[in-house]
């Protein structure tokens, strides 16, 4: 079974390179690390029917964000969506302002969200 934390480690190494491609790739890998942990939680622990298509991204973040009674789950959903939006910028936009800062923020967000997922009962 794949360890989604390896994507976060790879993201950190890519960001350390200090070049645009590395920053962009680090944002993408950080997002997919978080997505992998979140999807596995819903699918394997909570036994929810996560789609096997591109629809899985919306499904995963909506499932967490709609848990109004649990602030940690809402934070996972909200932060997951923000990471996804930033990943889209890094993957598709020709110009991304403050890319080094954005990469650093995404790495920090990813670590925090992964910790939140790991701390769920």
Long-range contacts (C-beta under 8 A, 24 or more apart in sequence): 2-36, 4-32, 4-33, 4-34, 4-36, 4-37, 4-40, 5-33, 5-37, 5-114, 6-33, 7-32, 7-33, 7-36, 8-33, 8-34, 8-107, 8-110, 8-111, 8-114, 11-106, 11-107, 11-110, 12-107, 15-100, 15-103, 15-104, 15-107, 18-100, 20-99, 22-103, 23-90, 23-99, 23-100, 23-102, 23-103, 24-90, 24-91, 24-96, 24-99, 24-103, 25-90, 26-103, 26-106, 26-107, 27-86, 27-87, 27-89, 27-90, 27-102, 27-103, 27-106, 28-87, 28-90, 28-91, 30-83, 30-87, 30-103, 30-106, 30-107, 30-109, 30-110, 31-83, 31-84, 31-86, 31-87, 31-106, 31-110, 32-87, 33-110, 33-114, 34-79, 34-80, 34-83, 34-109, 34-110, 34-113, 34-114, 34-117, 35-60, 35-80, 35-84, 37-113, 37-114, 37-117, 37-118, 38-64, 38-76, 38-80, 38-113, 38-117, 41-117, 41-120, 57-84, 72-116, 72-119, 72-120, 73-120, 75-113, 75-116, 76-113, 76-116, 76-117, 79-109, 79-112, 79-113, 80-113, 82-109, 83-109, 83-110, 83-113
